[in-house]
Amino acid sequence: MKWNHWAVLVLGVWLFLSPWILGFSALNLVVWNNLLMGALAIIFSLWNLSGGGE
């Protein structure tokens, strides 16, 4: 089931970039939340794709 790891990776990238794409980058706390959660989703999905989570 590698497709779900790819889906989480894409959603993590979206979460990381969404403050600038959707235009709410002036809200500092929201931006930091999106950056942290997006980075964690990207890191963990890449870790699972590399076989580290099995």
C-alpha positions in Angstrom: 0.0 0.0 0.0 2.5 2.6 -1.1 -0.1 4.8 -2.7 -1.2 6.1 0.7 2.4 7.2 1.5 2.4 9.1 -1.7 -0.9 10.7 -0.9 0.4 11.8 2.5 3.5 13.2 0.9 1.4 15.3 -1.6 -0.9 16.5 1.3 2.2 17.4 3.3 3.6 19.5 0.5 0.2 21.2 0.1 0.0 21.9 3.8 3.5 23.3 3.8 2.8 25.6 0.8 -0.9 26.5 1.4 -0.3 29.7 3.4 1.3 31.4 0.4 -1.0 29.7 -2.2 -4.2 30.7 -0.4 -2.9 34.0 0.9 -3.0 33.7 4.7 0.7 34.1 5.2 0.2 37.1 7.4 -1.2 35.0 10.2 2.1 33.9 11.9 0.7 31.2 14.2 -1.3 29.6 11.4 1.8 29.7 9.1 4.0 28.0 11.7 1.4 25.4 12.4 1.2 24.6 8.6 5.0 24.5 8.2 5.5 22.2 11.2 2.7 19.8 10.3 3.5 19.8 6.6 7.2 19.1 7.3 6.3 16.3 9.7 4.0 14.7 7.1 6.7 15.0 4.5 9.4 13.5 6.7 7.3 10.6 7.9 5.9 9.7 4.5 9.5 9.8 3.0 10.6 7.6 5.9 7.9 5.1 5.2 8.6 5.2 1.5 12.2 4.4 2.1 11.2 1.3 4.1 12.1 2.7 7.5 8.6 2.3 8.9 8.2 -1.4 8.2 
